[in-house]
């Protein structure tokens, strides 16, 4: 019988964000404190206000957290139809009906 270590499955958590300065730090800290350790947090910031961005920047040094900053690209009418893709990181967002 072979003595192999079981490899834990990595969990990727995608956290959409827009002007959530009241809750974003608490949310991120909650994820960091989880007992399951093999995770990565992907935060998609949709052009939040300055206060929210300042809070998010405090977590940039954490290697388990990656933040993608979307800039205001679409006009409001187009913005409601879809989210801008992020081809540089290989991540695409789609609006779906369910």
Backbone as XML, in Angstrom:
<?xml version="1.0"?>
<chain id="A" units="angstrom">
  <residue number="1" name="UNK">
    <atom name="N" x="0.836" y="-1.177" z="0.000"/>
    <atom name="CA" x="0.000" y="0.000" z="0.000"/>
    <atom name="C" x="0.888" y="1.250" z="0.000"/>
  </residue>
  <residue number="2" name="UNK">
    <atom name="N" x="0.564" y="2.138" z="-0.903"/>
    <atom name="CA" x="1.348" y="3.359" z="-1.014"/>
    <atom name="C" x="0.912" y="4.385" z="0.022"/>
  </residue>
  <residue number="3" name="UNK">
    <atom name="N" x="1.868" y="5.124" z="0.491"/>
    <atom name="CA" x="1.594" y="6.156" z="1.483"/>
    <atom name="C" x="1.614" y="7.533" z="0.803"/>
  </residue>
  <residue number="4" name="UNK">
    <atom name="N" x="0.509" y="7.879" z="0.186"/>
    <atom name="CA" x="0.416" y="9.163" z="-0.496"/>
    <atom name="C" x="-0.436" y="10.132" z="0.322"/>
  </residue>
  <residue number="5" name="UNK">
    <atom name="N" x="-0.015" y="11.382" z="0.297"/>
    <atom name="CA" x="-0.812" y="12.409" z="0.957"/>
    <atom name="C" x="-2.009" y="12.742" z="0.079"/>
  </residue>
  <residue number="6" name="UNK">
    <atom name="N" x="-3.139" y="12.896" z="0.727"/>
    <atom name="CA" x="-4.313" y="13.333" z="-0.017"/>
    <atom name="C" x="-4.167" y="14.822" z="-0.303"/>
  </residue>
  <residue number="7" name="UNK">
    <atom name="N" x="-4.371" y="15.169" z="-1.560"/>
    <atom name="CA" x="-4.282" y="16.556" z="-1.944"/>
    <atom name="C" x="-5.645" y="17.213" z="-1.782"/>
  </residue>
  <residue number="8" name="UNK">
    <atom name="N" x="-5.680" y="18.328" z="-1.054"/>
    <atom name="CA" x="-6.934" y="19.056" z="-0.866"/>
    <atom name="C" x="-7.300" y="19.781" z="-2.146"/>
  </residue>
  <residue number="9" name="UNK">
    <atom name="N" x="-8.554" y="19.736" z="-2.478"/>
    <atom name="CA" x="-9.055" y="20.461" z="-3.634"/>
    <atom name="C" x="-9.005" y="21.953" z="-3.364"/>
  </residue>
  <residue number="10" name="UNK">
    <atom name="N" x="-8.501" y="22.711" z="-4.351"/>
    <atom name="CA" x="-8.491" y="24.169" z="-4.192"/>
    <atom name="C" x="-9.870" y="24.716" z="-4.510"/>
  </residue>
  <residue number="11" name="UNK">
    <atom name="N" x="-10.324" y="25.601" z="-3.660"/>
    <atom name="CA" x="-11.603" y="26.270" z="-3.834"/>
    <atom name="C" x="-11.333" y="27.701" z="-4.269"/>
  </residue>
  <residue number="12" name="UNK">
    <atom name="N" x="-11.911" y="28.107" z="-5.396"/>
    <atom name="CA" x="-11.812" y="29.486" z="-5.860"/>
    <atom name="C" x="-13.106" y="30.206" z="-5.506"/>
  </residue>
  <residue number="13" name="UNK">
    <atom name="N" x="-12.981" y="31.285" z="-4.775"/>
    <atom name="CA" x="-14.138" y="32.071" z="-4.347"/>
    <atom name="C" x="-14.145" y="33.349" z="-5.172"/>
  </residue>
  <residue number="14" name="UNK">
    <atom name="N" x="-15.227" y="33.576" z="-5.892"/>
    <atom name="CA" x="-15.350" y="34.786" z="-6.696"/>
    <atom name="C" x="-16.287" y="35.743" z="-5.967"/>
  </residue>
  <residue number="15" name="UNK">
    <atom name="N" x="-15.761" y="36.920" z="-5.670"/>
    <atom name="CA" x="-16.506" y="37.906" z="-4.897"/>
    <atom name="C" x="-16.706" y="39.178" z="-5.723"/>
  </residue>
  <residue number="16" name="UNK">
    <atom name="N" x="-17.891" y="39.351" z="-6.306"/>
    <atom name="CA" x="-18.167" y="40.606" z="-7.009"/>
    <atom name="C" x="-18.289" y="41.743" z="-5.992"/>
  </residue>
  <residue number="17" name="UNK">
    <atom name="N" x="-17.844" y="42.922" z="-6.396"/>
    <atom name="CA" x="-17.827" y="44.020" z="-5.440"/>
    <atom name="C" x="-18.150" y="45.347" z="-6.120"/>
  </residue>
  <residue number="18" name="UNK">
    <atom name="N" x="-18.987" y="46.147" z="-5.459"/>
    <atom name="CA" x="-19.250" y="47.514" z="-5.903"/>
    <atom name="C" x="-19.673" y="48.335" z="-4.691"/>
  </residue>
  <residue number="19" name="UNK">
    <atom name="N" x="-18.865" y="49.310" z="-4.331"/>
    <atom name="CA" x="-19.166" y="50.242" z="-3.237"/>
    <atom name="C" x="-19.640" y="49.541" z="-1.961"/>
  </residue>
  <residue number="20" name="UNK">
    <atom name="N" x="-18.908" y="48.570" z="-1.528"/>
    <atom name="CA" x="-19.319" y="47.801" z="-0.343"/>
    <atom name="C" x="-18.442" y="48.092" z="0.868"/>
  </residue>
  <residue number="21" name="UNK">
    <atom name="N" x="-18.061" y="49.335" z="1.032"/>
    <atom name="CA" x="-17.132" y="49.705" z="2.102"/>
    <atom name="C" x="-17.605" y="49.290" z="3.492"/>
  </residue>
  <residue number="22" name="UNK">
    <atom name="N" x="-18.903" y="49.151" z="3.680"/>
    <atom name="CA" x="-19.424" y="48.788" z="5.003"/>
    <atom name="C" x="-19.173" y="47.319" z="5.352"/>
  </residue>
  <residue number="23" name="UNK">
    <atom name="N" x="-19.061" y="46.463" z="4.334"/>
    <atom name="CA" x="-19.016" y="45.025" z="4.596"/>
    <atom name="C" x="-17.810" y="44.299" z="4.025"/>
  </residue>
  <residue number="24" name="UNK">
    <atom name="N" x="-17.059" y="44.909" z="3.117"/>
    <atom name="CA" x="-16.040" y="44.166" z="2.376"/>
    <atom name="C" x="-14.905" y="43.658" z="3.276"/>
  </residue>
  <residue number="25" name="UNK">
    <atom name="N" x="-14.431" y="44.441" z="4.201"/>
    <atom name="CA" x="-13.341" y="43.999" z="5.080"/>
    <atom name="C" x="-13.788" y="42.810" z="5.932"/>
  </residue>
  <residue number="26" name="UNK">
    <atom name="N" x="-14.978" y="42.890" z="6.489"/>
    <atom name="CA" x="-15.517" y="41.802" z="7.307"/>
    <atom name="C" x="-15.692" y="40.528" z="6.475"/>
  </residue>
  <residue number="27" name="UNK">
    <atom name="N" x="-16.137" y="40.681" z="5.240"/>
    <atom name="CA" x="-16.323" y="39.535" z="4.352"/>
    <atom name="C" x="-14.994" y="38.856" z="4.056"/>
  </residue>
  <residue number="28" name="UNK">
    <atom name="N" x="-13.991" y="39.643" z="3.702"/>
    <atom name="CA" x="-12.673" y="39.088" z="3.381"/>
    <atom name="C" x="-12.047" y="38.424" z="4.601"/>
  </residue>
  <residue number="29" name="UNK">
    <atom name="N" x="-12.138" y="39.074" z="5.757"/>
    <atom name="CA" x="-11.582" y="38.492" z="6.989"/>
    <atom name="C" x="-12.269" y="37.176" z="7.338"/>
  </residue>
  <residue number="30" name="UNK">
    <atom name="N" x="-13.544" y="37.080" z="7.074"/>
    <atom name="CA" x="-14.283" y="35.850" z="7.325"/>
    <atom name="C" x="-13.761" y="34.713" z="6.447"/>
  </residue>
  <residue number="31" name="UNK">
    <atom name="N" x="-13.471" y="35.027" z="5.198"/>
    <atom name="CA" x="-12.929" y="34.012" z="4.291"/>
    <atom name="C" x="-11.538" y="33.587" z="4.753"/>
  </residue>
  <residue number="32" name="UNK">
    <atom name="N" x="-10.719" y="34.538" z="5.141"/>
    <atom name="CA" x="-9.354" y="34.242" z="5.600"/>
    <atom name="C" x="-9.367" y="33.333" z="6.825"/>
  </residue>
  <residue number="33" name="UNK">
    <atom name="N" x="-10.338" y="33.499" z="7.707"/>
    <atom name="CA" x="-10.407" y="32.730" z="8.959"/>
    <atom name="C" x="-10.988" y="31.323" z="8.801"/>
  </residue>
  <residue number="34" name="UNK">
    <atom name="N" x="-11.411" y="30.942" z="7.618"/>
    <atom name="CA" x="-12.003" y="29.617" z="7.424"/>
    <atom name="C" x="-11.018" y="28.515" z="7.810"/>
  </residue>
  <residue number="35" name="UNK">
    <atom name="N" x="-11.517" y="27.409" z="8.279"/>
    <atom name="CA" x="-10.650" y="26.297" z="8.661"/>
    <atom name="C" x="-10.071" y="25.579" z="7.437"/>
  </residue>
  <residue number="36" name="UNK">
    <atom name="N" x="-10.775" y="25.611" z="6.327"/>
    <atom name="CA" x="-10.271" y="25.019" z="5.091"/>
    <atom name="C" x="-9.244" y="25.975" z="4.509"/>
  </residue>
  <residue number="37" name="UNK">
    <atom name="N" x="-8.035" y="25.501" z="4.284"/>
    <atom name="CA" x="-6.941" y="26.411" z="3.943"/>
    <atom name="C" x="-6.589" y="26.491" z="2.461"/>
  </residue>
  <residue number="38" name="UNK">
    <atom name="N" x="-7.083" y="25.584" z="1.643"/>
    <atom name="CA" x="-6.697" y="25.578" z="0.233"/>
    <atom name="C" x="-7.730" y="26.329" z="-0.608"/>
  </residue>
  <residue number="39" name="UNK">
    <atom name="N" x="-7.675" y="27.650" z="-0.546"/>
    <atom name="CA" x="-8.623" y="28.497" z="-1.263"/>
    <atom name="C" x="-7.898" y="29.669" z="-1.899"/>
  </residue>
  <residue number="40" name="UNK">
    <atom name="N" x="-8.560" y="30.273" z="-2.855"/>
    <atom name="CA" x="-8.084" y="31.500" z="-3.485"/>
    <atom name="C" x="-9.298" y="32.414" z="-3.624"/>
  </residue>
  <residue number="41" name="UNK">
    <atom name="N" x="-9.135" y="33.673" z="-3.277"/>
    <atom name="CA" x="-10.218" y="34.645" z="-3.365"/>
    <atom name="C" x="-9.972" y="35.562" z="-4.556"/>
  </residue>
  <residue number="42" name="UNK">
    <atom name="N" x="-10.947" y="35.622" z="-5.452"/>
    <atom name="CA" x="-10.880" y="36.484" z="-6.623"/>
    <atom name="C" x="-11.940" y="37.562" z="-6.445"/>
  </residue>
  <residue number="43" name="UNK">
    <atom name="N" x="-11.480" y="38.801" z="-6.290"/>
    <atom name="CA" x="-12.402" y="39.914" z="-6.098"/>
    <atom name="C" x="-12.504" y="40.686" z="-7.410"/>
  </residue>
  <residue number="44" name="UNK">
    <atom name="N" x="-13.727" y="40.866" z="-7.869"/>
    <atom name="CA" x="-13.985" y="41.632" z="-9.084"/>
    <atom name="C" x="-14.590" y="42.967" z="-8.651"/>
  </residue>
  <residue number="45" name="UNK">
    <atom name="N" x="-13.783" y="44.013" z="-8.703"/>
    <atom name="CA" x="-14.276" y="45.320" z="-8.286"/>
    <atom name="C" x="-14.775" y="46.087" z="-9.499"/>
  </residue>
  <residue number="46" name="UNK">
    <atom name="N" x="-16.022" y="46.475" z="-9.463"/>
    <atom name="CA" x="-16.677" y="47.121" z="-10.597"/>
    <atom name="C" x="-16.689" y="48.643" z="-10.437"/>
  </residue>
  <residue number="47" name="UNK">
    <atom name="N" x="-15.482" y="49.217" z="-10.406"/>
    <atom name="CA" x="-15.311" y="50.670" z="-10.343"/>
    <atom name="C" x="-15.944" y="51.276" z="-9.078"/>
  </residue>
  <residue number="48" name="UNK">
    <atom name="N" x="-15.578" y="50.724" z="-7.944"/>
    <atom name="CA" x="-16.107" y="51.195" z="-6.661"/>
    <atom name="C" x="-15.586" y="52.581" z="-6.305"/>
  </residue>
  <residue number="49" name="UNK">
    <atom name="N" x="-16.184" y="53.130" z="-5.255"/>
    <atom name="CA" x="-15.756" y="54.452" z="-4.778"/>
    <atom name="C" x="-14.388" y="54.354" z="-4.090"/>
  </residue>
  <residue number="50" name="UNK">
    <atom name="N" x="-13.825" y="55.505" z="-3.776"/>
    <atom name="CA" x="-12.469" y="55.597" z="-3.215"/>
    <atom name="C" x="-12.330" y="54.844" z="-1.893"/>
  </residue>
  <residue number="51" name="UNK">
    <atom name="N" x="-13.311" y="54.962" z="-1.018"/>
    <atom name="CA" x="-13.261" y="54.316" z="0.299"/>
    <atom name="C" x="-13.173" y="52.788" z="0.157"/>
  </residue>
  <residue number="52" name="UNK">
    <atom name="N" x="-13.983" y="52.219" z="-0.726"/>
    <atom name="CA" x="-13.958" y="50.766" z="-0.941"/>
    <atom name="C" x="-12.601" y="50.336" z="-1.496"/>
  </residue>
  <residue number="53" name="UNK">
    <atom name="N" x="-12.063" y="51.099" z="-2.438"/>
    <atom name="CA" x="-10.763" y="50.765" z="-3.024"/>
    <atom name="C" x="-9.656" y="50.808" z="-1.970"/>
  </residue>
  <residue number="54" name="UNK">
    <atom name="N" x="-9.711" y="51.780" z="-1.069"/>
    <atom name="CA" x="-8.714" y="51.876" z="0.005"/>
    <atom name="C" x="-8.751" y="50.645" z="0.898"/>
  </residue>
  <residue number="55" name="UNK">
    <atom name="N" x="-9.937" y="50.165" z="1.198"/>
    <atom name="CA" x="-10.088" y="48.967" z="2.035"/>
    <atom name="C" x="-9.527" y="47.752" z="1.305"/>
  </residue>
  <residue number="56" name="UNK">
    <atom name="N" x="-9.865" y="47.604" z="0.032"/>
    <atom name="CA" x="-9.382" y="46.454" z="-0.745"/>
    <atom name="C" x="-7.861" y="46.447" z="-0.851"/>
  </residue>
  <residue number="57" name="UNK">
    <atom name="N" x="-7.254" y="47.616" z="-0.994"/>
    <atom name="CA" x="-5.801" y="47.706" z="-1.135"/>
    <atom name="C" x="-5.058" y="47.161" z="0.083"/>
  </residue>
  <residue number="58" name="UNK">
    <atom name="N" x="-5.710" y="47.127" z="1.232"/>
    <atom name="CA" x="-5.096" y="46.573" z="2.441"/>
    <atom name="C" x="-4.866" y="45.068" z="2.323"/>
  </residue>
  <residue number="59" name="UNK">
    <atom name="N" x="-5.577" y="44.411" z="1.409"/>
    <atom name="CA" x="-5.491" y="42.966" z="1.257"/>
    <atom name="C" x="-4.655" y="42.539" z="0.050"/>
  </residue>
  <residue number="60" name="UNK">
    <atom name="N" x="-4.072" y="43.487" z="-0.661"/>
    <atom name="CA" x="-3.323" y="43.179" z="-1.885"/>
    <atom name="C" x="-2.117" y="42.275" z="-1.624"/>
  </residue>
  <residue number="61" name="UNK">
    <atom name="N" x="-1.467" y="42.423" z="-0.507"/>
    <atom name="CA" x="-0.255" y="41.641" z="-0.227"/>
    <atom name="C" x="-0.538" y="40.172" z="0.083"/>
  </residue>
  <residue number="62" name="UNK">
    <atom name="N" x="-1.772" y="39.842" z="0.377"/>
    <atom name="CA" x="-2.132" y="38.451" z="0.656"/>
    <atom name="C" x="-2.080" y="37.661" z="-0.651"/>
  </residue>
  <residue number="63" name="UNK">
    <atom name="N" x="-1.229" y="36.648" z="-0.712"/>
    <atom name="CA" x="-1.026" y="35.877" z="-1.943"/>
    <atom name="C" x="-2.236" y="35.036" z="-2.341"/>
  </residue>
  <residue number="64" name="UNK">
    <atom name="N" x="-3.155" y="34.842" z="-1.424"/>
    <atom name="CA" x="-4.353" y="34.058" z="-1.719"/>
    <atom name="C" x="-5.473" y="34.923" z="-2.296"/>
  </residue>
  <residue number="65" name="UNK">
    <atom name="N" x="-5.240" y="36.230" z="-2.348"/>
    <atom name="CA" x="-6.277" y="37.157" z="-2.814"/>
    <atom name="C" x="-5.797" y="37.878" z="-4.069"/>
  </residue>
  <residue number="66" name="UNK">
    <atom name="N" x="-6.625" y="37.820" z="-5.106"/>
    <atom name="CA" x="-6.344" y="38.535" z="-6.356"/>
    <atom name="C" x="-7.505" y="39.484" z="-6.621"/>
  </residue>
  <residue number="67" name="UNK">
    <atom name="N" x="-7.183" y="40.750" z="-6.887"/>
    <atom name="CA" x="-8.215" y="41.759" z="-7.123"/>
    <atom name="C" x="-8.114" y="42.240" z="-8.562"/>
  </residue>
  <residue number="68" name="UNK">
    <atom name="N" x="-9.233" y="42.208" z="-9.252"/>
    <atom name="CA" x="-9.321" y="42.732" z="-10.612"/>
    <atom name="C" x="-10.137" y="44.011" z="-10.559"/>
  </residue>
  <residue number="69" name="UNK">
    <atom name="N" x="-9.560" y="45.083" z="-11.061"/>
    <atom name="CA" x="-10.188" y="46.395" z="-11.006"/>
    <atom name="C" x="-10.774" y="46.717" z="-12.373"/>
  </residue>
  <residue number="70" name="UNK">
    <atom name="N" x="-12.086" y="46.759" z="-12.483"/>
    <atom name="CA" x="-12.736" y="47.170" z="-13.723"/>
    <atom name="C" x="-12.919" y="48.674" z="-13.689"/>
  </residue>
  <residue number="71" name="UNK">
    <atom name="N" x="-12.669" y="49.290" z="-14.815"/>
    <atom name="CA" x="-12.902" y="50.723" z="-14.935"/>
    <atom name="C" x="-14.230" y="50.929" z="-15.639"/>
  </residue>
  <residue number="72" name="UNK">
    <atom name="N" x="-14.758" y="52.114" z="-15.528"/>
    <atom name="CA" x="-16.030" y="52.419" z="-16.171"/>
    <atom name="C" x="-15.814" y="52.409" z="-17.687"/>
  </residue>
  <residue number="73" name="UNK">
    <atom name="N" x="-16.323" y="51.386" z="-18.340"/>
    <atom name="CA" x="-16.105" y="51.206" z="-19.771"/>
    <atom name="C" x="-17.386" y="51.454" z="-20.551"/>
  </residue>
  <residue number="74" name="UNK">
    <atom name="N" x="-18.466" y="50.882" z="-20.084"/>
    <atom name="CA" x="-19.712" y="50.916" z="-20.818"/>
    <atom name="C" x="-20.605" y="52.061" z="-20.357"/>
  </residue>
  <residue number="75" name="UNK">
    <atom name="N" x="-21.445" y="52.512" z="-21.252"/>
    <atom name="CA" x="-22.489" y="53.462" z="-20.875"/>
    <atom name="C" x="-23.497" y="52.707" z="-20.024"/>
  </residue>
  <residue number="76" name="UNK">
    <atom name="N" x="-24.286" y="53.399" z="-19.259"/>
    <atom name="CA" x="-25.195" y="52.744" z="-18.321"/>
    <atom name="C" x="-26.146" y="51.757" z="-18.991"/>
  </residue>
  <residue number="77" name="UNK">
    <atom name="N" x="-26.639" y="52.059" z="-20.195"/>
    <atom name="CA" x="-27.558" y="51.158" z="-20.881"/>
    <atom name="C" x="-26.856" y="49.845" z="-21.238"/>
  </residue>
  <residue number="78" name="UNK">
    <atom name="N" x="-25.613" y="49.937" z="-21.754"/>
    <atom name="CA" x="-24.848" y="48.743" z="-22.114"/>
    <atom name="C" x="-24.410" y="47.982" z="-20.870"/>
  </residue>
  <residue number="79" name="UNK">
    <atom name="N" x="-24.124" y="48.710" z="-19.823"/>
    <atom name="CA" x="-23.636" y="48.110" z="-18.574"/>
    <atom name="C" x="-24.652" y="47.139" z="-17.982"/>
  </residue>
  <residue number="80" name="UNK">
    <atom name="N" x="-25.932" y="47.430" z="-18.159"/>
    <atom name="CA" x="-26.974" y="46.569" z="-17.613"/>
    <atom name="C" x="-27.041" y="45.230" z="-18.343"/>
  </residue>
  <residue number="81" name="UNK">
    <atom name="N" x="-26.573" y="45.209" z="-19.589"/>
    <atom name="CA" x="-26.660" y="43.996" z="-20.400"/>
    <atom name="C" x="-25.558" y="42.991" z="-20.081"/>
  </residue>
  <residue number="82" name="UNK">
    <atom name="N" x="-24.361" y="43.473" z="-19.784"/>
    <atom name="CA" x="-23.257" y="42.536" z="-19.553"/>
    <atom name="C" x="-22.144" y="43.198" z="-18.752"/>
  </residue>
  <residue number="83" name="UNK">
    <atom name="N" x="-21.285" y="42.369" z="-18.201"/>
    <atom name="CA" x="-20.106" y="42.859" z="-17.486"/>
    <atom name="C" x="-18.932" y="42.835" z="-18.451"/>
  </residue>
  <residue number="84" name="UNK">
    <atom name="N" x="-17.970" y="43.738" z="-18.319"/>
    <atom name="CA" x="-16.818" y="43.728" z="-19.219"/>
    <atom name="C" x="-15.939" y="42.507" z="-18.982"/>
  </residue>
  <residue number="85" name="UNK">
    <atom name="N" x="-15.445" y="41.865" z="-20.028"/>
    <atom name="CA" x="-14.567" y="40.701" z="-19.852"/>
    <atom name="C" x="-13.180" y="41.133" z="-19.403"/>
  </residue>
  <residue number="86" name="UNK">
    <atom name="N" x="-12.476" y="40.229" z="-18.793"/>
    <atom name="CA" x="-11.103" y="40.487" z="-18.373"/>
    <atom name="C" x="-10.196" y="39.467" z="-19.050"/>
  </residue>
  <residue number="87" name="UNK">
    <atom name="N" x="-9.902" y="39.636" z="-20.348"/>
    <atom name="CA" x="-9.146" y="38.619" z="-21.083"/>
    <atom name="C" x="-7.718" y="38.438" z="-20.591"/>
  </residue>
  <residue number="88" name="UNK">
    <atom name="N" x="-7.132" y="39.471" z="-20.000"/>
    <atom name="CA" x="-5.749" y="39.350" z="-19.547"/>
    <atom name="C" x="-5.594" y="38.327" z="-18.436"/>
  </residue>
  <residue number="89" name="UNK">
    <atom name="N" x="-6.647" y="38.110" z="-17.673"/>
    <atom name="CA" x="-6.549" y="37.166" z="-16.568"/>
    <atom name="C" x="-7.264" y="35.858" z="-16.894"/>
  </residue>
  <residue number="90" name="UNK">
    <atom name="N" x="-7.865" y="35.757" z="-18.076"/>
    <atom name="CA" x="-8.543" y="34.522" z="-18.452"/>
    <atom name="C" x="-9.891" y="34.368" z="-17.783"/>
  </residue>
  <residue number="91" name="UNK">
    <atom name="N" x="-10.459" y="35.445" z="-17.303"/>
    <atom name="CA" x="-11.723" y="35.389" z="-16.582"/>
    <atom name="C" x="-12.773" y="36.146" z="-17.366"/>
  </residue>
  <residue number="92" name="UNK">
    <atom name="N" x="-13.902" y="35.511" z="-17.607"/>
    <atom name="CA" x="-14.999" y="36.159" z="-18.305"/>
    <atom name="C" x="-16.245" y="36.084" z="-17.446"/>
  </residue>
  <residue number="93" name="UNK">
    <atom name="N" x="-17.008" y="37.140" z="-17.445"/>
    <atom name="CA" x="-18.247" y="37.182" z="-16.678"/>
    <atom name="C" x="-19.393" y="37.280" z="-17.655"/>
  </residue>
  <residue number="94" name="UNK">
    <atom name="N" x="-20.452" y="36.537" z="-17.394"/>
    <atom name="CA" x="-21.615" y="36.552" z="-18.247"/>
    <atom name="C" x="-22.857" y="36.747" z="-17.399"/>
  </residue>
  <residue number="95" name="UNK">
    <atom name="N" x="-23.781" y="37.506" z="-17.919"/>
    <atom name="CA" x="-25.067" y="37.657" z="-17.242"/>
    <atom name="C" x="-25.963" y="36.558" z="-17.764"/>
  </residue>
  <residue number="96" name="UNK">
    <atom name="N" x="-26.519" y="35.770" z="-16.863"/>
    <atom name="CA" x="-27.397" y="34.682" z="-17.270"/>
    <atom name="C" x="-28.747" y="34.806" z="-16.574"/>
  </residue>
  <residue number="97" name="UNK">
    <atom name="N" x="-29.746" y="34.258" z="-17.200"/>
    <atom name="CA" x="-31.074" y="34.234" z="-16.578"/>
    <atom name="C" x="-31.254" y="32.884" z="-15.898"/>
  </residue>
  <residue number="98" name="UNK">
    <atom name="N" x="-31.777" y="32.890" z="-14.702"/>
    <atom name="CA" x="-32.064" y="31.632" z="-14.001"/>
    <atom name="C" x="-33.299" y="31.773" z="-13.187"/>
  </residue>
</chain>
